[in-house]
Amino acid sequence: MSARDNILGRIRKAQGRIGSEPTAAELEQVRSAIARHAVGPIPAIGRASDLVRQFEHECDRVGTTYAQAPSIEAVPAEVRRFLDANALEPRAVLWHELAGLGWNDAGVAIDDRPAAGSDRTSITTCFCAIAETGTLLLLSSPATPKATALLPETHICIASKSRLLPNMEAAFALLRAERGELPRSTWFVSGASRTADIEQTLVVGAHGPYRVHVILVP
């Protein structure tokens, strides 16, 4: 039994609940409570083209750079353009799902493995993107290690316009519909990591990448 299972099991025992896992009836009770919960006011954004415009506007606000590629096959060339424009080495560690693209033709060396401390640039996809705040939602799994998105100095994320949603409420609704339960780690990225904890002085790259670049594909 893991430490997590042990802690949750003790909590369930203290509540007088049987077993170490929630029952089907308990899960249904939670789903029903979520379905009954009233959704607060949500700003209207409009058509799909408006979502892209809003997303790019919010990226400007939070310091995320962005570009559009005509297809997923054109991503390696767009990545190379970005790396050259920022005087970065044409090398990156990436999630396995992207390894089959034409990186050699674009002159980008790739490492198909989780990121290590020496990696400077990473490339991932995302579960969805949120237009209202210029945010990316990423989910961890054995094939999508969290370290790859958070450890290197530069994070390049491939986001599909078909999964560009208006707000966080829609993102959670899609997550529940497609995944049911949350994975081990779920995190939101709104620009480069930053903090102003010390004397109100802004430091970029405090807890993760100090450069975030999004490539939108159809």
C-alpha positions in Angstrom: 0.0 0.0 0.0 1.3 3.4 -0.9 1.5 6.3 1.5 -1.3 8.0 -0.4 -3.5 4.9 -0.2 -2.7 4.6 3.5 -3.7 8.2 4.2 -6.9 8.1 2.3 -7.8 4.7 3.9 -7.4 6.2 7.4 -9.6 9.2 6.4 -12.3 6.8 5.1 -12.1 4.7 8.2 -12.5 7.8 10.4 -15.5 8.7 8.4 -17.0 5.3 8.9 -16.8 4.4 5.2 -16.0 0.8 4.2 -13.1 -0.2 2.0 -10.1 1.8 0.6 -11.7 2.8 -2.6 -14.9 4.8 -3.2 -17.9 2.8 -4.2 -19.9 3.2 -7.4 -22.7 4.8 -5.3 -20.2 7.3 -3.8 -18.8 8.2 -7.2 -22.3 8.7 -8.6 -23.2 11.0 -5.6 -20.2 13.2 -6.4 -21.1 13.3 -10.1 -24.6 14.2 -9.3 -23.5 17.0 -7.0 -21.2 18.4 -9.7 -24.1 18.3 -12.2 -26.4 20.1 -9.9 -23.9 22.8 -9.1 -24.9 26.2 -10.6 -22.4 27.7 -13.0 -21.6 31.3 -12.3 -21.5 34.1 -14.9 -19.2 33.3 -17.8 -18.1 36.0 -20.2 -19.2 35.4 -23.8 -16.3 35.2 -26.4 -18.1 34.1 -29.5 -16.9 32.1 -32.6 -13.8 29.9 -33.0 -11.9 32.7 -34.6 -12.7 34.9 -31.6 -11.2 32.3 -29.3 -7.9 32.3 -31.2 -7.8 36.1 -31.1 -8.7 36.2 -27.4 -6.1 33.5 -26.6 -3.4 35.4 -28.4 -4.3 38.6 -26.6 -4.0 36.9 -23.2 -0.7 35.3 -24.2 0.6 38.8 -24.9 -0.6 39.9 -21.5 1.1 37.0 -19.6 4.3 37.0 -21.6 3.7 33.9 -23.7 4.9 34.0 -27.3 2.9 32.2 -30.0 2.8 31.3 -33.7 0.5 29.3 -36.0 1.5 26.4 -38.1 -0.7 25.2 -41.1 -0.5 21.6 -40.0 1.1 19.3 -37.4 3.6 18.3 -40.0 4.8 21.9 -40.2 5.6 22.1 -36.5 9.3 21.1 -36.7 10.0 23.9 -39.2 8.2 26.4 -36.9 10.1 25.1 -33.9 13.4 25.6 -35.8 12.3 29.2 -36.7 11.6 29.9 -33.0 14.9 28.4 -31.8 16.9 30.4 -34.4 15.1 33.6 -33.6 16.0 33.2 -29.9 19.6 32.0 -30.5 18.8 28.7 -28.9 20.5 25.4 -29.7 18.5 23.3 -32.3 17.9 20.5 -29.8 15.0 19.6 -27.6 13.6 16.8 -25.4 10.0 16.0 -26.2 6.9 13.8 -25.4 6.9 10.6 -27.3 3.8 11.4 -29.3 5.7 14.1 -31.2 8.8 12.0 -31.9 7.5 10.8 -35.3 7.5 14.3 -36.9 10.1 15.4 -39.4 12.6 16.8 -37.0 15.7 15.8 -39.0 14.4 17.6 -42.1 14.0 20.8 -39.9 17.5 20.3 -38.5 16.3 19.8 -34.9 17.9 17.1 -32.8 15.4 15.5 -30.5 15.6 13.3 -27.4 12.6 11.1 -26.9 12.7 10.7 -23.1 11.8 12.6 -19.9 13.7 15.8 -19.3 16.9 15.9 -17.3 18.6 18.8 -15.6 20.9 19.5 -18.6 18.0 19.9 -21.1 17.4 23.5 -22.1 14.3 23.2 -24.4 11.3 20.9 -24.2 8.4 20.3 -26.6 5.0 19.0 -25.4 1.3 19.0 -26.4 -1.5 20.0 -24.0 -4.9 18.6 -23.1 -6.5 21.8 -24.1 -6.0 25.6 -24.1 -8.2 28.3 -22.5 -8.8 31.5 -24.4 -10.1 33.5 -21.5 -6.7 33.5 -19.7 -4.2 32.3 -22.3 -3.7 29.2 -20.3 -2.5 25.6 -21.2 -3.9 22.6 -19.4 -1.5 19.6 -19.2 -2.0 16.2 -17.8 0.7 13.8 -16.5 1.0 10.2 -17.5 3.9 7.7 -18.2 3.9 9.0 -21.8 3.6 12.7 -20.8 6.1 13.2 -17.9 5.6 16.4 -16.0 9.4 17.1 -15.8 9.6 17.6 -19.6 7.2 20.6 -19.4 8.5 22.1 -16.2 12.3 21.4 -15.9 13.9 23.0 -19.1 14.3 26.8 -19.4 12.2 26.9 -22.6 8.9 25.2 -23.0 7.3 24.9 -26.5 3.7 23.6 -26.4 1.7 22.4 -29.4 -2.0 23.3 -29.0 -4.8 22.3 -31.3 -7.3 25.0 -32.2 -10.0 22.3 -32.0 -9.2 22.0 -28.3 -9.2 25.8 -27.7 -11.9 26.4 -25.1 -13.5 29.6 -24.0 -12.9 29.3 -20.2 -11.8 27.1 -17.3 -15.3 25.8 -16.7 -15.3 24.3 -20.2 -11.9 22.8 -19.7 -13.0 20.9 -16.5 -16.1 19.8 -18.3 -14.1 18.3 -21.1 -11.7 16.7 -18.6 -14.5 15.0 -16.8 -16.2 13.9 -20.0 -13.0 12.4 -21.6 -11.1 11.2 -18.5 -13.6 10.8 -15.8 -11.1 11.0 -12.9 -8.2 13.4 -12.7 -4.7 12.0 -13.4 -1.9 12.0 -10.8 -0.9 15.5 -11.8 -2.9 18.2 -13.6 -1.4 21.7 -14.0 -2.2 25.0 -15.7 0.5 27.1 -17.5 -0.2 30.8 -17.9 3.1 32.2 -19.2 6.5 31.7 -17.7 6.9 30.9 -14.1 7.4 33.9 -11.9 7.3 35.1 -8.3 7.5 38.4 -6.4 7.8 36.9 -2.9 11.0 38.7 -2.1 10.7 42.4 -1.6 8.0 42.6 -4.3 10.7 42.1 -7.0 9.5 40.1 -10.0 11.6 37.1 -10.8 10.8 35.2 -14.0 11.6 31.5 -14.2 11.4 30.9 -10.5 9.7 27.5 -10.4 9.9 26.4 -14.1 10.5 27.7 -17.6 11.2 31.4 -18.0 10.2 31.2 -21.7 6.9 29.7 -22.9 6.0 29.5 -26.6 2.8 28.1 -28.1 2.4 26.8 -31.6 -1.3 26.6 -32.7 -2.2 23.9 -35.2 -5.6 23.4 -36.9 
